[in-house]
């Protein structure tokens, strides 16, 4: 059923931790990193505990509840029948209508119920047995509960008229029960009559003297090291002494009444859970560990039943926000009824007055906590003071939800560096956010608060309580003032900075006649005492009708308050002085600002320089650009010049070629000239030869030819003569007389032919 | 110097349990809505930087626990508030009726210097529920109440849909600013100290 689903589900969901609480996304990574370490630590813890418990089990064998446990198991079979009868009867009771005619019978029944309690374990799923080996702890704790139990019983008889049968049976029946049972649990011993229960207490004492004191140290050590997850629920129950507290059927009756209330609502408005609590519970149920897998419909129903039952069980508390978280956590760790009794134990005993309408104790504890903080971590508190943060703003929610919601896991050296109140609180709250690795914190806290003992706490509590009470009283009075007369209230504001007149104002409302009172008192002396005396006289004058005693009490309180105020003022003055000193110390602010200015100046200079540099850079850039352009132009010029050069070279080349050709032709011509010259010489020789032999017969016949030849020769010779002075100029003349040349060779050729023919 | 120090505006959100104070604050600061808020214990708070008339402000929003008995516990932080936001659920008459109590409670505890003119802003939340069919407090009624208390600005919002939330907080910031023109400039200490130091130093030099 629902309860089963509660029992520590080991979720595989990576976004939830081992308890099923959602991890915040920013911490998932870290959690993954640490998961292995947690597991190891958890393993170590459970080993230690296991060993411890085993040891306990052995040593306790002869005298403790293991035996008892076995016995009850045997009894179980026999008692089963009785029990069914009982149950039917009790269900009658639970309708609240059964008249108790026979008290003794009732008592007997009660006893039997008590006796067969263990057997119920196996039948009622809302109730589970803690393992017997833990009973040693339980015994140890129940010796403490014994005393408180009386108180509870009284309380129950006073407040619990709606549960007549059980209550009545229980409180007077305690002693006789023990006599019969010899029960080692010291169950519900209202042992004012120590004689009757003497044997039992003796036994308990024996047990405790024997092994509880060494045990205690060990248990303390173990608890500080952390309780392994699987054991936690049971260990808690053991510590609270659930079994001792438990009253059979009480829880069921509460629930049944609730149900019957639901049926006829208008009927029992006074005794039932007031509407406002119900409404608040309904609102808060979905807001308890939202999204937690165990808080499905079943889980929520359990939570609702649990809270309603508690509200009914303790009407002075009823329901207070923050209980929902705690109850929810208990439900995660144990079955419903166990959770109820644990809740009862914790809230009634450990946190009495915490959740009542005025929440006085929690305020007291806040002050105590603050003072302790001041003592142990003065630096932190000073810092918070400096920021205007009250420790209570942060720690209040932690205390109220009994550190369920708010287990910090990062330690906070970072805190000291925060700058303003906002940052500090946010940081502290964020510290409080995630639900794992609290062990380090616990360690720090233990180290820090090592010297803080229960006694000291009590002392401090008593020290601070009056202040809170006064504040609360004042508050309610102010509220009343406000509600009674708006005019007065507004006057209150104008006087609020003047405590004396404020007191007067209050007094006046007490007295009922404001103006006269005020005038008189303002005329009167200045010291507090005078004021008070005056107030007293005025009050006694005016207030002759109601209780003078109340007035005196009130005045006493007022005096107390004033003294307190004075002390507070002195303290505050001191505080302010130290703060001032600190500020003086810390106020190198001016220096800093001067430095800042200096730096700013430097910065400006640097900026100027930078700007200059930039300008220069642009100028340089421009120059560079220009240079580049010029370079490009020259390059162009160079290229064109090169091209020109190439063209010229080509022209030169062409000319050279032509020149070579011309040279070649000149050479040829020269050769020809040489040939022609040699031919001419030959011809000349021949001619001279002819002229010698003129007389010869042949000479007549040859006469024609020479004539023709001379003509030709004269031409050639004339040309030769003309050129005889400058033979190097042959080329030129050759060129210029190319036409002649063309003719010449042909003629000379003809000549040679002719000459050859002739020869 | 003064301008360099960022200015803090403190805003307190009050109202019955479950009217959506935490949701409104989260919607405004983180622009997120979740169905899964935990019940607020004591007080919670968030900050947001806002720009207004060319100046940078830090809006410090205090979210409070709605249950009545918590009032006896944590009211010290009411002091120094610059604006008080009263929230009610338009679907729950009681939460509207309680506005008066909340207002008076605040004025008593915070003791502002001018209670008559202290800036409040009223928000009627959850107008999205059942598309307005389950509504029991009419806008007219709410406005009439606001008018009777010195023309308190009134906004109808839905933290779930984010409707009107931004506008409402703009108004809140504006009013908070009006209330606190220049409280945060505190330099006399510094000046004093400097003066003393200078005197001292000059004495040494002589």
Contacts between the chains, C-beta under 8 A, distances in Angstrom:
chain1	res1	chain2	res2	distance
A	276	B	68	7.9
A	280	B	17	6.0
A	280	B	67	6.0
A	283	B	17	5.6
A	283	B	18	4.1
A	283	B	39	7.5
A	284	B	17	7.7
A	284	B	39	4.7
A	287	B	18	7.9
A	287	B	37	6.1
A	287	B	38	5.6
A	287	B	39	4.1
A	288	B	38	7.2
A	288	B	39	7.0
A	289	B	38	7.4
A	290	B	35	7.2
A	290	B	36	3.2
A	290	B	37	6.8
A	290	B	38	6.5
A	291	B	36	4.9
A	320	B	67	6.9
A	320	B	69	6.1
A	321	B	17	7.1
A	321	B	39	5.3
A	321	B	40	7.8
A	321	B	41	6.0
A	321	B	65	5.9
A	321	B	66	7.9
A	321	B	67	4.6
A	321	B	70	6.9
A	322	B	39	7.7
A	322	B	41	4.6
A	324	B	39	6.4
A	325	B	38	7.6
A	325	B	39	7.8
A	325	B	41	7.7
A	355	B	69	7.9
A	356	B	69	7.7
A	357	B	69	5.2
A	357	B	72	7.5
A	358	B	69	7.3
A	358	B	72	5.3
A	359	B	69	5.9
A	359	B	70	7.6
A	359	B	72	5.6
A	359	B	73	5.1
A	362	B	73	6.6
A	363	B	72	7.6
A	363	B	73	6.2
A	390	B	76	5.7
A	390	B	77	7.5
A	392	B	74	7.1
A	392	B	76	7.4
A	393	B	42	7.2
A	393	B	43	6.2
A	393	B	74	6.6
A	393	B	76	7.3
A	393	B	77	6.0
A	396	B	41	7.7
A	396	B	42	4.2
A	396	B	43	7.7
A	396	B	73	6.4
A	396	B	74	5.8
A	397	B	41	4.2
A	397	B	42	3.9
A	397	B	43	7.7
A	397	B	44	7.9
A	400	B	41	5.3
A	400	B	42	6.4
A	401	B	41	5.4
A	405	B	38	6.8
A	405	B	41	7.2
A	420	B	8	7.2
A	421	B	60	7.7
A	422	B	8	7.3
A	422	B	45	7.4
A	422	B	47	4.6
A	422	B	58	6.7
A	422	B	60	5.2
A	425	B	45	6.1
A	426	B	45	7.4
A	426	B	46	7.4
A	426	B	47	7.0
A	429	B	44	7.0
A	429	B	45	7.9
A	472	B	72	6.3
A	475	B	72	6.6
A	478	B	108	5.6
A	479	B	105	7.7
A	479	B	108	6.5
A	482	B	104	6.0
A	482	B	108	5.5
A	483	B	104	7.9
A	489	B	108	7.6
A	490	B	115	6.9
A	490	B	116	7.9
A	493	B	111	6.4
A	493	B	115	5.6
A	496	B	111	5.5
A	580	B	189	7.7
A	583	B	189	6.1
A	583	B	193	7.5
A	584	B	193	5.5
A	587	B	189	7.3
A	587	B	190	5.9
A	587	B	193	5.1
A	589	B	190	5.9
A	590	B	190	6.3
A	590	B	193	7.5
A	590	B	194	5.0
A	590	B	197	8.0
A	593	B	1	6.7
